[in-house]
Each structure stands twice: as C-alpha cells, then as structure tokens.
Amino acid sequence: MVSEIKRKSLPAIAKAVGLDNQQNLHHFLTESPWSVEQLRQKRLELILKVVNSRRLILLIDETGDCKKGTSTDYVKRQYISNVGKQENGIVVAQPMA
C-alpha cells in the first residue's frame, strides 16, 4: 500500500482516517463488491506512478518474527520458518526495494 502510514494494519489505517475502530473498515474491505481485475490494474498504475522509471530490485521476505506482548497487531501462535517451529509471532510477506 502506498502511504505515509508506518503500520499498514487495519487498526492503524482506521485511526489514520479518523475511525474509532477498525470493524467498519474490515466490513467495507471484506463485503464490498470489488472487481479484482480493476483493483489489480489500479494498484499497478499507482505503483508505476511512484516508481516512475527508476530501476529497482524487489525482494520478498516471508520470514517471521517471534513476538510477545500486545503492542503488535495480528500476532498469534503460528509456524515461524526462520525459527523452525510454532511460536507466538507474526509472519508477513513483505516486498523490499
């Protein structure tokens, strides 16, 4: 997502747009009649606009991080590949350029 928001989770996005909680945003995203092809095309247009004609290398990092506490959104017990077992943590496929 192209944005200045540090965290791209539903709670952080909801807060940035002035919503009291993320529930309405969640329902909007999951229940709206999205056209997947139109959404992909719009996403590609935005990416190309930001990237312009710069050369870049795209890496996909799917490793996980063990997490404790409650300050990180979407942490749960799951398989963390770089630890090699199930732990309390977060796994995100994150493109890096």
Backbone as JSON, one array per atom type, in Angstrom:
{
  "sequence": "MVSEIKRKSLPAIAKAVGLDNQQNLHHFLTESPWSVEQLRQKRLELILKVVNSRRLILLIDETGDCKKGTSTDYVKRQYISNVGKQENGIVVAQPMA",
  "N": [[0.84, -1.16, 0.0], [0.63, 2.14, -0.88], [1.58, 4.69, 1.05], [2.0, 7.05, 3.74], [1.67, 6.04, 6.22], [3.01, 4.4, 8.98], [2.49, 1.78, 10.03], [0.69, -0.73, 8.37], [-1.68, -1.96, 9.15], [-5.13, -2.89, 9.77], [-6.17, -1.61, 12.18], [-4.36, 0.59, 12.39], [-4.72, 1.92, 9.94], [-7.44, 2.56, 10.1], [-7.38, 4.33, 12.29], [-5.81, 6.38, 11.15], [-7.52, 7.41, 9.23], [-9.49, 8.46, 10.75], [-11.39, 6.82, 12.05], [-13.11, 5.27, 14.82], [-12.8, 2.58, 15.45], [-11.57, -0.46, 13.86], [-13.53, -2.1, 12.79], [-15.67, -1.33, 11.02], [-14.19, -0.62, 8.77], [-13.02, -3.07, 8.21], [-15.33, -4.58, 7.48], [-16.12, -3.11, 5.24], [-13.95, -3.62, 3.5], [-14.06, -6.42, 3.24], [-16.68, -7.08, 2.49], [-17.5, -5.52, 0.35], [-18.36, -5.21, -3.13], [-15.87, -5.88, -4.82], [-14.02, -5.52, -7.84], [-11.7, -7.66, -8.85], [-9.87, -7.55, -10.98], [-10.0, -4.81, -11.77], [-9.09, -3.65, -9.42], [-6.47, -4.72, -9.26], [-5.4, -3.52, -11.58], [-5.57, -0.78, -10.91], [-3.87, -0.75, -8.67], [-1.44, -1.44, -9.93], [-1.13, 0.81, -11.61], [-0.78, 2.82, -9.65], [1.61, 1.94, -8.42], [3.41, 2.07, -10.58], [3.34, 4.81, -11.02], [4.54, 5.8, -8.69], [7.05, 4.51, -8.72], [7.97, 5.33, -11.14], [10.34, 5.63, -13.6], [12.46, 4.47, -12.4], [15.08, 2.15, -11.69], [14.85, -0.89, -9.91], [15.21, -3.41, -7.39], [13.31, -6.08, -6.37], [12.61, -7.75, -3.47], [11.19, -10.48, -1.78], [10.3, -11.01, 1.45], [9.52, -13.52, 3.53], [9.87, -14.32, 6.09], [9.41, -14.83, 9.63], [8.72, -13.21, 12.78], [9.26, -13.67, 16.18], [7.04, -12.71, 18.71], [6.1, -11.05, 21.68], [3.78, -9.91, 24.13], [1.36, -7.22, 23.64], [1.44, -5.15, 21.8], [1.8, -5.35, 19.05], [-0.09, -5.75, 16.14], [-2.12, -8.52, 15.05], [-0.65, -10.74, 15.96], [-0.07, -14.14, 16.59], [-0.11, -17.62, 17.57], [1.85, -19.48, 15.5], [3.5, -21.12, 12.69], [6.83, -20.28, 12.46], [9.11, -19.73, 10.09], [11.92, -19.13, 10.08], [12.57, -19.76, 12.67], [11.82, -22.34, 12.88], [9.72, -23.7, 14.09], [6.48, -23.77, 15.79], [5.54, -20.75, 17.2], [4.64, -17.89, 19.24], [3.96, -15.26, 17.25], [4.52, -13.25, 14.27], [3.98, -13.45, 10.8], [4.8, -12.18, 7.71], [4.52, -11.52, 4.31], [6.63, -9.48, 2.82], [7.4, -7.05, 0.54], [10.52, -5.71, -0.4], [12.41, -2.99, -1.48]],
  "CA": [[0.0, 0.0, 0.0], [1.41, 3.36, -0.96], [1.07, 5.57, 2.09], [2.97, 7.51, 4.74], [1.35, 5.37, 7.48], [4.09, 3.48, 9.34], [1.91, 0.43, 10.09], [-0.37, -0.89, 7.38], [-2.71, -2.84, 9.68], [-6.45, -2.27, 9.8], [-6.31, -0.62, 13.25], [-3.58, 1.8, 12.09], [-5.37, 2.62, 8.83], [-8.69, 3.13, 10.64], [-7.01, 5.5, 13.1], [-5.32, 7.43, 10.27], [-8.64, 8.03, 8.5], [-10.43, 9.04, 11.72], [-12.41, 5.9, 12.57], [-12.92, 4.89, 16.21], [-12.27, 1.21, 15.47], [-11.36, -0.99, 12.52], [-14.57, -3.04, 12.39], [-16.36, -0.85, 9.83], [-13.24, -0.72, 7.66], [-12.93, -4.5, 7.91], [-16.54, -4.97, 6.73], [-16.04, -2.45, 3.93], [-12.98, -4.33, 2.66], [-14.41, -7.83, 3.0], [-18.04, -7.27, 1.97], [-17.76, -4.7, -0.83], [-18.27, -5.97, -4.39], [-14.66, -5.47, -5.52], [-13.6, -6.16, -9.07], [-10.3, -8.0, -8.64], [-9.07, -7.06, -12.11], [-9.91, -3.36, -11.67], [-8.24, -3.34, -8.27], [-5.09, -5.0, -9.67], [-5.0, -2.51, -12.55], [-5.36, 0.47, -10.17], [-2.65, -0.94, -7.88], [-0.31, -1.35, -10.84], [-1.0, 2.21, -12.01], [-0.2, 3.57, -8.53], [3.0, 1.52, -8.25], [4.18, 2.64, -11.69], [3.42, 6.25, -10.81], [5.52, 6.03, -7.62], [8.35, 4.01, -9.14], [8.31, 6.09, -12.34], [11.18, 4.78, -14.45], [13.64, 4.07, -11.62], [15.38, 0.72, -11.62], [14.8, -1.37, -8.54], [15.23, -4.85, -7.16], [12.23, -6.43, -5.46], [12.84, -8.95, -2.68], [10.04, -10.85, -0.96], [10.75, -11.58, 2.71], [8.41, -14.21, 4.17], [10.27, -14.83, 7.4], [8.57, -14.37, 10.72], [9.35, -12.68, 13.99], [8.62, -14.02, 17.44], [6.55, -11.51, 19.39], [5.45, -11.19, 22.97], [3.1, -8.68, 24.49], [0.13, -6.91, 22.92], [1.54, -3.91, 21.03], [1.84, -5.62, 17.62], [-1.35, -6.3, 15.63], [-2.18, -9.8, 14.34], [0.29, -11.73, 16.49], [-0.73, -15.35, 17.05], [0.74, -18.8, 17.56], [1.92, -19.98, 14.14], [4.81, -21.62, 12.3], [7.79, -19.22, 12.1], [10.07, -20.52, 9.31], [13.32, -18.92, 10.47], [12.75, -20.37, 13.99], [11.66, -23.77, 12.63], [8.67, -24.31, 14.9], [5.38, -22.87, 16.11], [5.79, -19.79, 18.28], [3.8, -16.71, 19.21], [4.67, -14.33, 16.4], [3.87, -12.69, 13.09], [4.61, -13.77, 9.52], [4.3, -11.26, 6.71], [5.26, -11.45, 3.04], [6.89, -8.06, 2.71], [8.33, -6.68, -0.52], [11.52, -4.7, -0.03], [13.11, -2.49, -2.67]],
  "C": [[0.89, 1.23, 0.0], [0.82, 4.37, 0.0], [2.2, 5.98, 3.02], [2.73, 6.84, 6.1], [2.44, 4.35, 7.77], [3.6, 2.04, 9.36], [0.75, 0.35, 9.14], [-1.44, -1.88, 7.84], [-4.05, -2.12, 9.69], [-6.61, -1.28, 10.96], [-5.55, 0.69, 12.95], [-4.22, 2.61, 10.97], [-6.66, 3.29, 9.31], [-8.4, 4.38, 11.45], [-6.59, 6.67, 12.22], [-6.44, 8.14, 9.51], [-9.75, 8.52, 9.44], [-11.53, 8.14, 12.21], [-12.08, 5.51, 14.01], [-12.38, 3.47, 16.35], [-12.21, 0.7, 14.04], [-12.51, -1.84, 12.0], [-15.3, -2.6, 11.12], [-15.47, -0.94, 8.6], [-13.08, -2.18, 7.24], [-14.14, -4.96, 7.08], [-16.54, -4.35, 5.34], [-15.11, -3.22, 3.0], [-13.42, -5.75, 2.31], [-15.77, -8.03, 2.33], [-18.35, -6.45, 0.73], [-17.59, -5.52, -2.1], [-17.08, -5.51, -5.24], [-14.51, -6.21, -6.84], [-12.1, -6.41, -8.94], [-9.44, -7.43, -9.75], [-8.92, -5.54, -12.07], [-9.0, -2.93, -10.53], [-6.77, -3.59, -8.6], [-4.57, -3.94, -10.63], [-4.71, -1.18, -11.84], [-4.09, 0.39, -9.33], [-1.41, -0.81, -8.75], [-0.07, 0.08, -11.3], [-0.34, 3.04, -10.9], [1.27, 3.22, -8.32], [3.87, 2.13, -9.33], [4.35, 4.15, -11.55], [4.49, 6.59, -9.76], [6.92, 5.66, -8.07], [8.88, 4.84, -10.31], [9.16, 5.2, -13.23], [12.46, 4.38, -13.73], [13.83, 2.57, -11.68], [15.33, 0.31, -10.16], [14.9, -2.89, -8.53], [14.16, -5.12, -6.11], [12.56, -7.76, -4.79], [11.59, -9.23, -1.87], [10.56, -11.57, 0.28], [9.55, -12.2, 3.41], [8.8, -14.8, 5.52], [9.37, -14.24, 8.47], [9.38, -13.84, 11.87], [8.56, -13.15, 15.19], [8.23, -12.73, 18.14], [5.92, -11.9, 20.71], [4.75, -9.87, 23.28], [1.89, -8.44, 23.6], [0.24, -5.68, 22.02], [1.59, -4.12, 19.52], [0.54, -6.29, 17.19], [-1.13, -7.65, 14.97], [-1.11, -10.81, 14.75], [-0.51, -12.93, 16.96], [0.27, -16.5, 17.03], [0.69, -19.4, 16.16], [3.34, -20.44, 13.83], [5.68, -20.44, 11.83], [8.96, -19.93, 11.4], [11.51, -20.33, 9.75], [13.61, -19.43, 11.89], [12.63, -21.89, 13.86], [10.62, -24.46, 13.47], [7.56, -23.3, 15.13], [5.75, -22.03, 17.32], [4.73, -18.7, 18.21], [4.55, -15.67, 18.37], [3.84, -13.86, 15.23], [4.67, -13.07, 11.85], [3.98, -12.9, 8.47], [5.15, -11.4, 5.46], [5.43, -9.98, 2.74], [7.85, -7.77, 1.58], [9.28, -5.59, -0.03], [12.23, -4.27, -1.3], [14.35, -1.73, -2.27]]
}
